[in-house]
Amino acid sequence: MLLYLIGLRSGFEKELPRCVAVLMVMLMPFQLGVVVAQEAELSDHFSMVLQPPATGLAIEESEVDQIVEFFHKAERAIESKNIDALMSLYSERYTNLRNGDKKFAEKIWNRIFASFDDISSRHSMQLISYDQTSGQAITECSGLLVGTPKGTDSPTSIDRWDAQRHILVKDGDWKLFGNAGKAAERYGEESGEMHPLF
């Protein structure tokens, strides 16, 4: 809405129908039982489909919105290669499948940012666990991190994961605590068994 008001002051009154349409899409949380989580400020290459929470899972809509916003913040940091913003989303107690800590994850992200341009992600996930008392939520996600290797013009898969469980903890805001599930494959990694990202 603020962008719309700025637009009006700048003489862009003719953009009103477009602004209203974008606002309506952003406010429409459900499409055929699936939450489609996208924001105008994210690239067209980003996508996140959030399936309805697991059957019997009791969670308020505002909490789901905060979890979605966690992934949006991560995407904004990834697309802008803002390592400080991205690492602020990791818990200080973060550990990945192979016991890599937050510093290890930061090293991987710095290597990715130095090696690729036009980085974006795609997620299809479902909230499968939520415990308000302990402040923990778990999403099961299949996804893809894509980028264009520097010096080329062909995008490639940097990282991909299937049925990966992203464990989040509530530490003021949601933070990435760790992950569990199947091993993932990453561009340029011979072992293909570590997944320190999401």
C-alpha positions in Angstrom: 0.0 0.0 0.0 2.9 2.3 0.8 4.3 1.8 -2.7 1.0 2.6 -4.1 0.8 5.9 -2.2 4.3 6.8 -3.3 3.2 6.0 -6.8 0.3 8.4 -6.6 2.5 11.2 -5.3 4.8 10.6 -8.2 2.0 10.9 -10.8 1.4 7.2 -11.4 -2.4 7.3 -10.9 -2.9 5.2 -14.0 -1.2 2.3 -12.1 -4.1 2.0 -9.7 -5.7 -1.0 -11.3 -2.4 -2.9 -11.4 -1.6 -2.0 -7.8 -5.1 -3.2 -6.7 -4.7 -6.5 -8.6 -1.3 -7.1 -7.0 -2.7 -6.3 -3.5 -5.6 -8.7 -4.1 -3.3 -11.5 -5.1 -1.1 -10.9 -2.0 -4.1 -10.9 0.3 -5.7 -14.0 -1.2 -4.2 -16.8 1.0 -5.9 -19.9 -0.5 -6.3 -21.2 -4.0 -8.0 -24.6 -4.3 -6.9 -25.6 -0.8 -3.3 -24.7 -1.3 -1.5 -21.6 0.0 0.5 -19.9 -2.7 3.2 -17.9 -1.0 4.6 -15.2 -3.3 5.4 -11.5 -3.0 5.9 -8.9 -5.7 9.4 -8.0 -4.4 10.7 -11.5 -5.0 11.9 -12.6 -8.5 9.7 -14.3 -11.0 11.9 -17.4 -10.6 11.0 -17.9 -6.9 8.0 -20.1 -6.1 6.7 -21.5 -2.8 3.7 -23.7 -2.6 2.6 -24.5 1.0 0.2 -27.4 1.2 -2.5 -27.3 4.0 -1.0 -28.4 7.3 -0.9 -32.1 8.2 -4.3 -33.4 9.4 -5.0 -32.7 13.0 -2.2 -30.1 13.3 -3.4 -27.2 15.5 -1.8 -23.9 14.5 -3.0 -20.4 14.2 -3.0 -18.8 10.7 -0.8 -15.9 12.1 1.8 -18.5 13.0 1.7 -20.0 9.5 2.1 -16.5 8.1 5.2 -16.0 10.2 6.7 -19.3 8.9 5.9 -18.3 5.3 7.6 -14.9 6.0 10.7 -16.7 7.3 11.1 -18.4 3.9 10.4 -15.1 2.1 13.1 -13.4 4.1 15.5 -16.2 3.2 14.6 -15.8 -0.5 15.2 -12.0 -0.4 18.6 -12.6 1.2 19.5 -15.3 -1.3 18.5 -13.3 -4.4 20.3 -10.2 -3.1 23.3 -12.3 -1.9 23.0 -10.7 1.5 24.9 -13.1 3.7 24.3 -11.2 6.9 20.5 -11.1 6.4 20.6 -14.8 5.5 22.7 -15.9 8.4 20.5 -14.0 10.8 17.8 -16.5 10.0 19.9 -19.4 11.3 19.7 -20.4 15.0 23.0 -20.1 16.9 22.4 -23.8 17.6 21.9 -24.8 14.0 23.2 -28.2 12.9 22.7 -29.9 9.6 22.5 -33.6 8.7 26.3 -34.1 8.9 26.8 -32.0 12.0 27.8 -28.9 10.1 27.2 -25.7 12.2 26.1 -22.2 11.3 29.7 -21.2 10.4 29.8 -24.2 8.0 26.6 -23.1 6.4 27.8 -19.5 6.0 31.0 -20.8 4.3 28.8 -22.8 1.8 26.6 -19.8 1.1 29.6 -17.5 0.6 30.9 -20.0 -2.0 27.6 -20.2 -3.7 27.2 -16.4 -3.8 30.8 -16.1 -5.2 30.2 -18.7 -7.9 26.6 -18.0 -9.1 24.4 -15.1 -10.3 20.6 -15.0 -10.6 20.1 -17.3 -7.6 16.5 -18.3 -6.7 14.7 -21.2 -5.1 11.6 -23.2 -5.5 9.8 -24.9 -2.6 6.8 -27.3 -2.3 6.2 -27.9 1.4 3.8 -28.9 4.1 3.8 -28.1 7.8 3.9 -31.5 9.4 4.6 -30.7 13.1 4.1 -27.7 15.4 4.6 -27.5 19.1 3.7 -24.1 20.6 5.1 -25.0 24.0 8.6 -25.8 22.8 8.4 -23.2 19.9 9.2 -25.7 17.2 7.8 -26.3 13.7 8.8 -28.8 11.1 8.1 -28.5 7.4 8.6 -31.3 4.9 9.9 -29.8 1.6 11.0 -30.8 -1.8 12.9 -28.0 -3.6 15.5 -26.7 -5.8 18.1 -23.9 -5.6 19.0 -22.6 -9.1 21.6 -20.2 -10.3 23.8 -19.2 -13.3 27.5 -20.1 -12.9 29.6 -17.0 -13.3 30.9 -16.6 -16.9 28.0 -18.6 -18.4 24.4 -17.9 -19.4 22.9 -21.3 -18.6 21.1 -21.7 -15.3 21.8 -25.0 -13.4 20.7 -26.7 -10.2 22.9 -25.7 -7.3 21.1 -27.8 -4.7 18.0 -30.0 -4.7 16.2 -31.9 -2.0 13.3 -34.3 -1.7 11.2 -34.8 1.5 13.7 -32.7 3.5 12.5 -31.7 6.9 13.3 -28.1 7.8 13.3 -27.7 11.6 12.5 -24.2 12.8 12.6 -22.8 16.3 10.9 -19.8 17.7 13.6 -17.5 19.1 11.8 -14.2 19.0 11.3 -14.8 15.2 11.5 -18.2 13.5 15.0 -19.4 13.0 16.4 -22.4 11.1 17.5 -25.0 13.7 18.5 -27.9 11.4 17.2 -30.4 9.0 16.5 -34.1 8.7 15.6 -36.5 6.0 17.1 -37.8 2.8 20.6 -36.6 1.7 20.6 -34.0 -1.1 22.8 -33.4 -4.1 24.7 -30.2 -4.6 26.4 -28.8 -7.7 30.1 -29.6 -7.7 30.0 -31.8 -4.6 31.3 -35.3 -5.1 29.7 -36.8 -2.0 26.3 -35.3 -2.7 25.3 -36.1 0.9 25.3 -32.8 2.7 22.5 -30.3 2.7 23.4 -27.3 4.9 21.0 -24.9 3.2 17.3 -25.3 4.1 
